[in-house]
Amino acid sequence: MDRTAVDSSVLRSVGYDPVARRLELEFTGGGVYVYADVPARVHRELLAAPSRGRYFVRRIRGQYAYRRAGAGR
């Protein structure tokens, strides 16, 4: 999945697969996590949010099942 670089103190890049409804987030600390069954609306709102880190904490963290992506991805 391709990710788009974002301006954020928390996130480095964001990717989304609309068919699989998977959101992939790369954090500034280097970890990449994949969140399952995420609506496209959440991806759009994350990209448009004035604070992507705050949006992540309020609307994504703890709301969707996730896993850490393998090394290098």
C-alpha angles and dihedrals in degrees: 000000000000117000128206119224112242135196103244139124089223106035128049098184142357131209133179135192107200095191094053092031090228123152116201118198127187111200126211088246088064103255120129118206131186118212119202131223095008115164117237088240090066091052091050092046092048092054092046097044117116087223113030091185092054091046090051092052095046102038110021113026109086093006102083135041111253145178134196111256120238122268113293094016 
